[in-house]
Amino acid sequence: MTDAPADLPSIRRPTAYDTWLVEEGLTVIAGLYIEDLKTVELGDWARRGCRAAVARLQGTEDVNDAHIIEIPAGGSINPERHLYEELVYVVSGRGSTSIWNSAGARSTFEWQEGSLFSVPLNAWSQHFNTSGSQPARFYSVTSAPFIMRLFHNRDFIYDCDFDFTDRFNPDADFAGNGTAYQNRVWETNFIPDVAAMELKSWDARGTGSSNIMLELADSSMCGHISQFPVGMYKKAHRHNAGAHVIVISGVGFSLLWPEDEPLEQVQWRAGSVIVPPDRWFHQHFNTGAEPARYLALRWGSKKYPVFKNFQIDRPTTQGGDQIEYEDEDPMVRRLFEDELAANGATSRMDSVHARRPGHTAPGAG
């Protein structure tokens, strides 16, 4: 095929998601992480009738995003239904949400700071702030970028009248109940308080670590809650893009790096968000005086997988995606101990295996 004449138009154009961001007039937050969700500056979102911003961080890579929404004291936001999934973490405030569909199903429930819920696919929802003095703020991870690029038709995404009745049971969905499965899996639509959720031991991800895997609203997106002790750190691992790590409690830092490339270090505290880019190793370190807990909202449902799920707790030396303590670069332990000393804290990693002499750490260049 010969080259096209210069006067022919180019087929390349902004994605449907790019166009949506511009036409909605949304404030976009970029970068590797968010320091504090409670202080992120927001703009106006006229269609939803609220203040908002979109977190399009480096690690989302447009497989998902997050909508940071603020509801004024005593106010509400405009009702909406859409064909992208939505996992809602309550950053601050208290209020209630009504969810309904055209088949007549309806549910109303109350939430508070630390609550987590998922709006069933294409159900109507409206959020209300029941405080007369304080705003409420959400961090909602959505599959909007993926769905918009797939269908590139906004009327279909927002005005489809199909009810997913298999995903919405108003008598049970938002009562805080759930079903436990093997391998630390909890299926639910609503968690009253992520900070109080009971976790199960998972030492494979780091000595003293605990975890619960979350299946939410029969969605393809999912989540997990993890915690690790004072004076300890997690093992480095990697996976696909779009895992929004929201720090619930604790103080510390994370290292992030593509294989055989320099490390990037970010400091975090409660309210920080980190989204590791696709296949970047990342490792979390607790330098504070209390256990560090975080919530990760992401792709990777065990019931409805969309992308490849990586072997995140299998050693790289065995073909997996986790760097064991004994295989990591000695620099990692030294950096951790220096950070602890600066915070007046003490390491509890003495009983954990150090790197074997003369061993080359895979991916820790």
N, C-alpha and C positions, 0 to 999 in steps of 0.2 A: 504494500500500500504506500502510495506517495504521500509526502507531507501535505497537510491541508493548506489551502490558500490563506494568506495572512488576514483577509477580510472576513473569514468565517468566525462566528462567535465561539468562545470557549465553553465547553460543557461543564467546566468546574464552577462551583458556586458554594456559598456558605451552606453548612448543613441545616436541616430543619430546626435543630436545637439551637444553633447559632442565631438563626433568624428569630426564634421564639424569645431568646434572651433579650435581643434588641427591641423587638416590638412590644414586649411586656415592660420595657424600661427598667429592668432589674439591675440592682447593684450586684456586681460579681466580685467574689473574694477568691484570689488566686494564691499561689505559693505552696509550700510544702506542708504547713500546719497552721492552725489557729491557736493563738496564745490563750484567749479567754472568750468563751461563747457569750458570757454575760455582758461583755463590753464591746462586742463587734458593732461597728457603725452600720446602720440600716438605711435604706432609701424607701421611697413610697412604692407600693404595689397596688395600683389603682383597681385592677380587676378583682383582687381579693379583699380590698378595702382595709389594708393594714400596712404596717412597716415591715420590710423584709429585705433579705439579701440571698444570693445563691452562692453556696460554697462549691466552686469548680476548682478544687485543689489539684495539684500536679498528679497525685496518686489516683484521682477518680478516673482519669483518662477517658472521660465521657462514657464509661459503662454505667455510671450512676452519678448522682449529685446530691446536694442537701439544700433544703430550703429553710433558712433561718427566719422564723415568723414571730412577730411580736403583736400580742393582742392588748389593746389599751385597757386600763382599769375600768371594770364594769362594761366592757365592750365585747364585740364578737367580730368574726370575719365572715365574708360572704360564703354561702354554701357552694359546694362544687362536687362534681364527680369526674373521674378521669380513668383512662385505661393504663395508667402506670401505677406500679405498686408504691406504697408509702409506709415507712416505719417511723413512728413519731416518738422522740424522746423529749420529755418536759425538762427544759433547762432551769426554769424558774417559774414561780407562780402557782396558782391553783384555779381550777375551773371545771367545766363539764363539756362533753361532746355528745352531739346527737348524730346517729348514723341511721340511714333508711334507704330503701329502694322502692321502685315503682310497683313492686309486687305486694307492698304493704307491710313488709318487715321493718321494725324500728327498734332502736336501742339507745338509751341515754345513760351515760356513766360519768363519774367524777374522777378527776386526776389531780395530782399535786407535783411539786418538784421531785424529780427522780422517777416518775412514772414512765412506762413504755407501753405503747399500743400500736396496732396496725389497723388502718382503715381497709376493710375488704375491697377487693378490686371492683371498681366502677360503682361502688355504693356512694350515695350522697353523704356528705359530712359537713357539719358546722360546729365550730369551736367557740366557747363562751368563757370569758374571764369573770369569775364570780367574786373577785376581790374589788372592793370599791376604791382602793388606794394604790395598788401595785400592778404594773404590767405583768403579763405572762409571756414566756418565750419558749418556742419549740425549735428543735433541730430535727428536721424530717428528711431522712434519706429516701430518695426516690429513684425509680428506674426511668425517669422522664427522658434523659438523653438517648438511651437505647431505643425506647418506644418511638420517640419523635423521629429518629433517623430511620427506623424500620418502616413506619407508615407514612411519614411526611405529609400528613393530612390532619390539621388541627380540629376540624369539625368532627372527624371520626373519633379522635382521642378524647374530646370533651363532650360530645353530644351523642355518643352511642347510647341507645336505650336498652341494651342487653343487661339483664340482671344475672349476676353470678350467684344464684341461690345456693349453690353447693359451698360457697365460701362464707355465708352469712346466716348464722343462727342466733337471732336476737335474744332468745331465752337463756343462752349460755355463754355467748362469746366474750362478754366484757364484765364478768363477775369476778375475775381474778383467779378462776379455776384453770386447771390444765391437766395434761396427761404426761406421765413420766415414762420414758423409754430407756433401754439399755444405752451404755456409753454416754451417760450424763446429758441426755436430751430431754428437754421440757417443751411441750407443745401447748400454746396458749394464744390468746389475742391481747391480753392485758396483764401487765405486771405492775402492781401498785407502787413498788419502790425498789428500783434496781439495787440500791445500796444495801437493802435488807434481804435480798434474795439468797437463799441457801445454796452453796456451791459444793461440788464434789471434788475430792482429791484428784490431781492430774500431775504427778511428779514427772512424767515423761516430758513435760514442757518446761521443767525447772523445779529444783528441790523446794518443796513446800507450796507449790502452785496448786490452785483449785480453779474449777471451771463449771459452767453449765452451758450447753448448746441450746439455742432457741429456735424453734419453728413457729412462725407467726402468721396467723390468718390464712393458712394454706397457700402461702406465697412462695415464689421462687427465691426472693431475697429472704435473708434470715439474720441471725445474730449470735453472739455469745457474750457471756460475762466471765471475766477472769480476774484472779487476785493473786498477789504474791507477797511474801513476808518482808518485814523490815530487814534492812541490811543484806538483801538478796537481789538477784536479777534473773530474768528469763533467758532461756536459750534463744539464740538467733535462728530465725527461719525466714522463709519466703513463700509467697503464693501469688495469686492473680490480683489485678487492680481492684480498687473500689471498696476496701475495708476501712470504714470510718471508725477509728479508735477514739472513743470519747472517755476522757479520764474522769472517773467518779470520785475518787479520793486518793490522797497521797501526793507526794512530791518526788520528782526524779527527772530522768532524761532518757532519750532514746537515741540509738545509733541507726542510721539507714545508709545502705550502700548497694550499688549494682556490683555484681561479681567482678573482682579484680580491679575495682576502682576505689577512689578515696571515700572515706566515711564522712557523713554529715551528722552533726549532733544538734538535737533540739531539746530544750528544757520544757518540762510540763508540770502542771498542777491541776487540781480539780477544775474542770471547765475547759481544759485544752483538748484539741482534736488533732490527730495525726492520721494521714492516709498514705501508707507506704505505696510507692509506685509499683507497677507490675514487675514481679520477679526480683524486686530489691530485697536483699536481706535486711532485717530490722530486729532490734533487740532492746528490751525495756529494762530500766534499772531503777530500783527504789532507793532514794537517798534520804528519805524522810523518817519521821518517828511513828508512822502508822502503816499498816498494810496498804498497798497500792491496788486499787480496783479500777477496772475499765470495762466499758461496754463497746463491743465492735458490731456495727451494722454493715451488712455486706451481702454479696451473692454467695451461694454455696449451700443451699438447702439440701438436706439429705433425702427428702421426699421428692423434690422437683429440681434436680440439678440442671443448670443451663450451661455453665462453663466447666471445664475440667477442674476437679477438686484435687489439689496437690497433697502429697503425703507430708503434712506439716510437722509431724512428730517422729518421722523416720530419719535417721542420720544420713547426711550427705554421703558418708563413706559406704552406705548401703543403697545408694540410688535415691534417697529421699531428699527432703528440703529443710532439714534442721541441722545446725552445727552444734555438736555436743560440747559440753564444757571442756573436755579433754582435747578437743580438736580446734578450739578457738585460739586466735592470736593472743599471746601473753599480754599484749598492749591493752586488751579489753579489761582484764582484771586490774591492771595498774591504773587505768583511767577511772574505773569505778572506785577504787580505794582513794584516789586523789579527790574525787567529788565528795565522797563520804567525809574525808578529813576536813574539807572546806565547809561542810555542814555540821561539823562536830558530832558525826555519827560513826558507828563501828560496823565493820564488815562481819557477816556471819557466813561467809563463803569458805572459811578455812577447811571445813569438812568436805567440801566439794572438790572433785578431781580437777587439778590444773592440767594444762596442756602437756602432753608427753614430750620429753626432750627430743629435739630433732624432727618433730612431726610437723608437716606443712598443713596449715589450716585451709581447708577448701573454701573458696569464696571470700576469704577475709583479707583480701589484698590491701 
